[in-house]
């Protein structure tokens, strides 16, 4: 408890505190363009995406680290002033009642406000908001000494009813139309994915919503790859540009546009986009892979290799991808060149446990088992919740035939990934039978990126994305790297 109350004693606490301070600075930065009204309801993650979720080290979540950060980001200065006034008005009203149940509800409100400083859920759960409103209204009504009544004449009352009815019907109709359009779009894209409906059915939708534009662009791009029609490629480019104009904060359409340009030979336009993305988001491995493709296409093999090395150092999971394994077999010279650049660029002197875990993974893939184990042990000693680090320590122990120790490491890893069949089978077998457990499947880098963007798409656009939302079939494109096919 003493260590917990110190708030900065462990690496995990330091990272948590630093992240919360960073979130406040990101909220302040997002207000530069939306000071008065904020970024809009539900747009917190979109507003801070560039400063937070374009980093491979940070897992995307639609929950804010603080309710106040979310409130000021989405509602701006005006919104937070209204909410603060409402909170204080309710709190004062409860305290004025001088009743035990009113004090209890006031205490609950204060505790909720304190809880929201560490993890935001209130703004994202209308049911929770309704419960508190009902609780407050109930207590206030129980102790009300009298009611303020506004008397209206019968004639004025009729107009009042008419206005209320018109407003209610207009809002309900608008909501119903909007909901029906979204449902139709989602149903159609699901049918296209399942093969029940041709892509042309979705492409015929008359909608300028950003989600629809992005889904149409993905369908046109897929059609272009399947048929070779340049008109489909041009359609995809046009749709992507429309989506970017509607939502410039979403970087994936920019990246896809660059890949489409690169594919069609417009390297100068692709170069401008990819260089800006890498400059703005150096910790995003996907953007570096796109730039590496571009540099190889232009004949800059050292430059492309450096970008791949940076991508691997940012996300060592690339070295578990089937494309990386395949490169070793079909183009060993390029594979060896990239490995040397990675080895020379490795930050051995880092004190960051995340980077130490990455170094351990990279060193294992490069064949330096002893250095890898040392790095991984340092990483988990500083930050024990690194599930992949425990996993790789288990892999090293198993390779050394230290099955009992491997089982201990894999039990730790299983805490953070309880659905992993390989880990389940390993820890359930006898210590000396570890080598007979089924091998872990290769991880797909492309698939992991699609899953990550899928969550963003769902949160930002409240719609179903088409499965092909990243125009990256593989890491090493055979059309760019001769010998990789």
C-alpha positions in Angstrom: 0.0 0.0 0.0 2.9 2.3 0.8 4.4 1.7 -2.6 1.0 2.3 -4.3 0.5 5.6 -2.5 3.9 6.8 -3.6 2.5 6.8 -7.2 6.0 6.9 -8.8 7.9 4.0 -7.2 7.7 1.4 -10.0 8.2 1.5 -13.7 4.5 0.8 -14.2 3.5 3.7 -12.0 5.9 6.0 -13.7 4.5 5.1 -17.1 1.0 5.5 -15.9 1.6 9.0 -14.4 3.6 10.1 -17.4 0.8 8.9 -19.7 -1.8 10.9 -17.8 0.3 14.1 -17.9 0.8 13.5 -21.6 -2.9 13.1 -22.1 -3.5 16.6 -20.6 -1.0 18.1 -23.0 -2.7 16.3 -25.9 -6.1 17.7 -24.8 -4.6 21.2 -24.7 -3.2 20.8 -28.2 -6.5 19.5 -29.6 -8.2 22.7 -28.3 -6.0 24.9 -30.5 -8.5 24.4 -33.3 -11.7 23.7 -31.2 -11.3 25.9 -28.1 -14.9 26.8 -27.6 -16.9 23.7 -28.6 -14.2 21.0 -28.6 -13.9 18.1 -31.1 -17.4 16.9 -30.7 -19.2 14.2 -28.7 -17.5 10.8 -28.9 -14.5 12.2 -30.8 -11.9 12.0 -28.0 -9.7 9.3 -29.5 -9.9 10.9 -33.0 -8.8 14.3 -31.6 -5.7 12.8 -29.9 -5.0 10.0 -32.3 -2.0 11.7 -33.9 -0.3 12.3 -30.5 -1.1 8.9 -29.0 -2.4 6.1 -31.1 0.0 6.3 -34.1 2.6 4.7 -31.8 3.2 1.0 -31.9 3.9 0.9 -28.2 0.4 2.1 -27.2 -2.6 -0.2 -27.6 -5.7 1.6 -28.9 -8.6 2.0 -26.5 -11.7 4.2 -26.7 -11.5 5.0 -23.0 -9.8 8.2 -21.9 -7.3 8.1 -18.9 -9.4 10.9 -17.3 -13.0 12.0 -17.6 -11.9 15.6 -17.4 -9.5 15.2 -20.3 -12.2 13.6 -22.3 -14.8 16.3 -21.3 -12.6 19.3 -22.3 -11.4 17.6 -25.5 -14.9 16.8 -26.7 -16.9 19.7 -25.3 -14.4 22.5 -25.2 -14.3 25.4 -22.8 -18.1 26.1 -23.1 -19.0 22.4 -22.5 -16.8 22.0 -19.4 -18.2 25.3 -17.9 -21.8 24.0 -18.4 -20.9 20.6 -16.8 -19.0 22.2 -13.9 -22.0 24.5 -13.2 -24.4 21.5 -13.3 -22.2 19.5 -11.0 -21.9 22.3 -8.4 -25.6 23.2 -8.6 -26.6 19.6 -7.9 -24.0 19.2 -5.1 -25.1 22.5 -3.4 -28.8 21.5 -3.8 -28.1 18.1 -2.1 -26.1 19.6 0.8 -28.8 22.2 1.5 -31.3 19.5 2.2 -29.3 18.5 5.3 -30.5 15.0 5.2 -28.5 11.7 5.6 -29.6 10.3 2.2 -28.8 13.6 0.5 -25.3 13.6 2.1 -24.9 10.0 0.9 -25.8 10.9 -2.7 -23.5 13.9 -2.6 -20.7 11.7 -1.4 -21.3 9.3 -4.2 -21.1 12.2 -6.7 -17.8 13.3 -5.3 -16.4 9.8 -5.4 -17.5 9.4 -9.0 -15.8 12.7 -9.8 -12.6 11.4 -8.1 -12.8 8.1 -10.0 -13.2 9.9 -13.3 -9.8 11.6 -12.8 -8.2 8.2 -13.2 -10.4 6.3 -15.7 -13.2 7.7 -17.8 -16.4 5.7 -18.2 -19.3 8.0 -17.3 -19.4 9.8 -20.7 -19.5 6.6 -22.6 -22.3 4.8 -20.7 -25.7 6.5 -21.0 -27.2 3.9 -18.7 -24.8 4.9 -15.9 -25.7 8.5 -16.5 -29.5 7.7 -16.2 -28.9 5.8 -12.9 -27.3 8.8 -11.3 -29.9 11.3 -12.7 -32.7 9.1 -11.3 -30.9 8.9 -8.0 -30.4 12.6 -7.7 -33.9 13.5 -8.9 -35.4 11.0 -6.4 -33.6 12.4 -3.4 -34.4 16.0 -4.4 -38.1 15.2 -4.9 -38.3 13.4 -1.5 -37.2 16.5 0.3 -38.8 19.2 -1.9 -40.7 21.7 0.3 -42.8 22.9 -2.6 -42.8 22.9 -6.4 -42.4 25.9 -8.7 -45.3 25.9 -11.1 -45.6 27.9 -14.3 -49.3 28.6 -15.1 -50.2 28.8 -18.8 -53.6 29.7 -20.3 -55.4 26.9 -22.2 -54.7 28.7 -25.5 -50.9 29.0 -24.8 -50.8 25.5 -23.5 -52.1 24.1 -26.9 -49.2 25.9 -28.7 -46.8 24.6 -26.1 -47.9 21.0 -26.8 -47.7 21.5 -30.6 -44.1 22.9 -30.4 -43.0 20.0 -28.1 -44.7 17.4 -30.5 -43.1 18.9 -33.6 -39.6 19.0 -32.1 -40.0 15.4 -30.8 -41.2 14.1 -34.1 -38.6 16.0 -36.1 -35.8 14.7 -33.9 -37.1 11.1 -33.9 -37.6 11.1 -37.7 -34.0 12.5 -38.3 -32.6 9.9 -35.9 -34.6 7.1 -37.6 -33.5 8.0 -41.1 -29.9 8.3 -40.0 -30.0 4.9 -38.2 -31.7 3.2 -41.2 -29.0 4.5 -43.6 -26.3 3.2 -41.3 -27.9 -0.1 -40.8 -28.4 -0.5 -44.6 -24.7 0.3 -45.2 -23.6 -2.2 -42.5 -25.9 -4.9 -43.7 -24.7 -4.5 -47.3 -21.0 -4.5 -46.5 -21.5 -7.7 -44.4 -23.3 -9.3 -47.3 -20.5 -8.3 -49.7 -17.9 -9.8 -47.3 -19.9 -13.1 -47.0 -20.3 -13.3 -50.8 -24.1 -13.0 -50.6 -24.1 -9.7 -52.5 -21.8 -8.4 -55.3 -19.6 -5.4 -54.5 -21.6 -3.3 -57.0 -24.5 -3.3 -54.6 -22.5 -1.4 -52.0 -20.8 0.8 -54.6 -24.3 1.9 -55.8 -25.1 3.4 -52.3 -25.8 7.1 -52.5 -23.9 8.3 -49.4 -21.2 10.8 -48.7 -20.5 9.6 -45.2 -16.8 9.1 -44.5 -17.3 5.4 -43.6 -19.1 4.7 -46.9 -16.4 6.5 -48.9 -13.6 4.4 -47.2 -15.5 1.2 -47.8 -16.1 2.0 -51.4 -12.5 2.9 -51.9 -11.5 -0.5 -50.4 -13.9 -2.3 -52.7 -12.6 -0.4 -55.8 -9.0 -1.1 -54.8 -9.8 -4.8 -54.4 -11.5 -4.8 -57.8 -8.4 -3.2 -59.3 -6.1 -5.8 -57.9 -8.4 -8.6 -59.1 -9.1 -7.3 -62.7 -6.2 -4.8 -63.4 -8.7 -2.1 -64.4 -7.0 1.3 -63.9 -10.4 3.0 -63.7 -11.0 1.1 -60.4 -7.7 2.4 -59.1 -8.6 6.0 -60.1 -12.0 5.6 -58.4 -10.3 4.4 -55.2 -8.0 7.4 -55.3 -10.9 9.8 -55.8 -12.8 8.3 -52.9 -9.8 8.4 -50.6 -9.2 12.0 -51.3 -12.9 12.8 -50.5 -12.6 10.9 -47.2 -9.4 12.7 -46.3 -11.1 16.1 -46.9 -13.9 15.1 -44.6 -11.7 13.7 -41.9 -8.1 14.8 -42.1 -7.3 13.4 -38.6 -7.6 9.8 -39.8 -4.2 8.9 -41.2 -5.0 5.5 -42.7 -6.7 7.0 -45.8 -3.5 9.1 -46.4 -1.4 6.0 -46.2 -3.6 4.1 -48.5 -3.6 6.9 -50.9 0.2 6.9 -51.0 0.2 3.1 -51.7 -2.3 3.6 -54.5 -0.1 6.3 -56.0 3.0 4.1 -55.6 1.1 1.2 -57.3 0.2 3.4 -60.3 3.7 4.8 -60.7 3.0 8.3 -59.2 6.0 8.1 -57.0 6.5 11.8 -56.4 3.0 12.1 -54.9 3.4 8.9 -52.9 6.8 10.2 -51.6 5.3 13.4 -50.3 2.7 11.6 -48.3 4.9 8.9 -46.9 7.8 11.2 -45.9 5.3 13.4 -44.0 3.7 10.4 -42.3 7.1 9.1 -41.1 8.2 12.5 -40.0 5.0 13.1 -38.1 4.7 9.6 -36.6 8.2 8.1 -36.4 7.0 5.3 -34.0 4.5 3.9 -36.5 6.1 0.8 -38.2 3.4 0.6 -40.9 4.2 4.1 -42.3 7.9 3.2 -42.3 7.2 0.0 -44.3 5.3 2.1 -46.8 8.3 4.4 -47.1 10.6 1.4 -47.5 8.6 0.2 -50.4 8.8 3.6 -52.0 12.6 3.8 -51.6 13.1 0.3 -53.0 10.9 1.2 -56.0 13.2 4.3 -56.6 16.3 2.1 -56.3 17.5 3.3 -52.9 18.2 -0.1 -51.3 20.2 1.3 -48.3 17.5 3.8 -47.6 14.7 1.2 -47.9 16.7 -1.2 -45.6 17.1 1.5 -43.0 13.3 2.1 -43.0 12.7 -1.6 -42.6 15.2 -1.7 -39.8 13.4 1.2 -38.0 10.1 -0.6 -38.5 11.5 -3.8 -36.9 13.0 -1.9 -34.0 9.6 -0.2 -33.5 7.6 -3.5 -33.9 9.7 -6.7 -33.6 6.6 -8.7 -34.3 7.5 -8.1 -38.0 10.2 -10.8 -37.6 7.4 -13.3 -36.7 5.6 -12.6 -40.0 5.5 -15.2 -42.8 6.7 -12.6 -45.3 9.9 -12.0 -43.2 10.5 -15.7 -43.0 9.9 -16.0 -46.7 12.4 -13.2 -47.5 15.1 -15.2 -45.8 14.6 -18.1 -48.1 14.1 -16.3 -51.5 16.3 -13.2 -51.1 18.9 -13.9 -48.4 21.1 -11.0 -49.5 18.4 -8.5 -48.7 17.4 -10.3 -45.5 21.1 -10.3 -44.3 21.5 -6.6 -45.2 18.4 -5.6 -43.2 19.6 -7.8 -40.2 22.9 -6.0 -40.2 21.3 -2.6 -40.2 19.0 -3.7 -37.3 21.9 -5.1 -35.3 23.9 -1.8 -35.8 20.9 0.3 -34.8 19.9 -1.6 -31.7 19.7 0.8 -28.6 21.6 -1.5 -26.2 22.0 1.1 -23.4 18.3 1.8 -23.0 16.6 1.9 -19.6 13.1 1.7 -21.1 11.6 -1.8 -20.2 9.5 -1.7 -23.4 12.6 -1.2 -25.5 14.5 -3.8 -23.6 11.8 -6.3 -24.3 12.0 -5.3 -28.0 15.7 -5.7 -28.0 15.4 -9.1 -26.4 13.0 -10.3 -29.2 15.3 -8.9 -31.9 18.4 -10.4 -30.5 16.7 -13.8 -30.3 15.7 -13.6 -34.0 19.3 -12.6 -34.8 20.6 -15.6 -33.0 22.2 -14.0 -29.9 20.3 -16.1 -27.3 22.4 -15.1 -24.2 22.0 -11.4 -24.8 18.4 -11.9 -25.6 17.6 -13.7 -22.4 19.5 -11.0 -20.4 17.6 -8.2 -22.0 14.2 -9.9 -21.5 14.9 -10.7 -17.8 15.8 -7.0 -17.2 12.6 -6.0 -19.0 10.2 -8.2 -16.9 12.1 -7.2 -13.7 11.3 -3.6 -14.4 7.8 -4.1 -15.8 6.3 -7.6 -15.0 3.2 -7.1 -17.1 5.1 -7.6 -20.4 3.4 -10.8 -21.6 5.3 -11.2 -24.8 8.6 -10.8 -22.9 7.6 -13.8 -20.6 6.6 -15.7 -23.7 10.0 -15.2 -25.4 11.8 -16.1 -22.2 9.9 -19.4 -22.3 10.8 -19.9 -25.9 14.5 -19.5 -25.1 14.3 -21.8 -22.1 12.5 -24.5 -24.2 15.2 -24.2 -26.9 17.8 -24.9 -24.2 15.7 -27.9 -23.0 15.1 -26.2 -19.7 11.5 -27.3 -19.7 10.7 -26.7 -16.0 11.9 -23.1 -16.3 10.1 -22.7 -19.6 6.9 -23.8 -18.0 7.3 -21.1 -15.3 7.8 -18.4 -17.9 4.8 -19.6 -20.0 2.6 -19.6 -17.0 3.4 -15.9 -16.6 2.7 -15.3 -20.3 -0.6 -17.2 -20.0 -1.8 -14.6 -17.4 -1.7 -11.9 -20.2 -3.0 -14.1 -23.0 -5.3 -16.8 -21.5 -6.7 -17.9 -24.8 -3.3 -18.9 -26.3 -3.6 -22.6 -27.2 0.1 -23.2 -27.3 0.6 -21.8 -23.8 -2.3 -23.8 -22.5 -0.9 -27.0 -23.9 2.6 -26.3 -22.7 1.8 -25.5 -19.1 -0.6 -28.5 -18.8 2.0 -31.1 -19.9 4.8 -32.6 -17.9 7.9 -30.4 -17.5 10.1 -32.8 -19.5 7.5 -33.0 -22.4 7.7 -29.3 -23.3 9.4 -29.9 -26.6 6.4 -32.0 -27.7 3.9 -29.2 -27.4 2.5 -27.8 -30.6 4.5 -24.8 -32.0 3.1 -21.3 -31.8 1.6 -20.1 -35.1 3.3 -17.3 -37.0 1.8 -13.9 -36.3 0.6 -11.8 -39.3 1.8 -8.3 -39.1 -0.7 -7.1 -41.7 -3.6 -8.8 -39.9 -2.7 -7.2 -36.6 -2.7 -3.8 -38.2 -6.1 -4.4 -39.8 -7.5 -5.4 -36.4 -6.1 -2.2 -34.8 -7.6 0.1 -37.4 -10.9 -1.9 -37.3 -11.4 -0.7 -33.7 -10.6 2.9 -34.7 -13.0 2.7 -37.6 -15.8 1.4 -35.4 -15.3 4.1 -32.8 -14.9 7.1 -35.1 -17.5 6.3 -37.8 -20.0 4.1 -35.9 -20.1 1.8 -38.9 -18.8 -1.5 -40.1 -15.6 -1.4 -42.0 -14.9 -3.6 -45.0 -12.2 -6.2 -44.2 -9.6 -4.7 -46.6 -9.0 -1.3 -45.0 -5.2 -1.3 -45.4 -3.8 -1.6 -48.9 -0.9 -3.8 -47.8 -1.1 -7.4 -49.1 2.3 -8.3 -47.6 5.4 -6.6 -46.1 7.7 -7.4 -49.0 5.7 -6.8 -52.2 7.0 -9.1 -55.0 6.2 -6.5 -57.6 8.8 -4.2 -55.9 11.4 -6.8 -54.6 12.4 -9.1 -57.5 13.0 -12.6 -56.2 10.5 -12.3 -53.3 7.6 -13.8 -55.2 
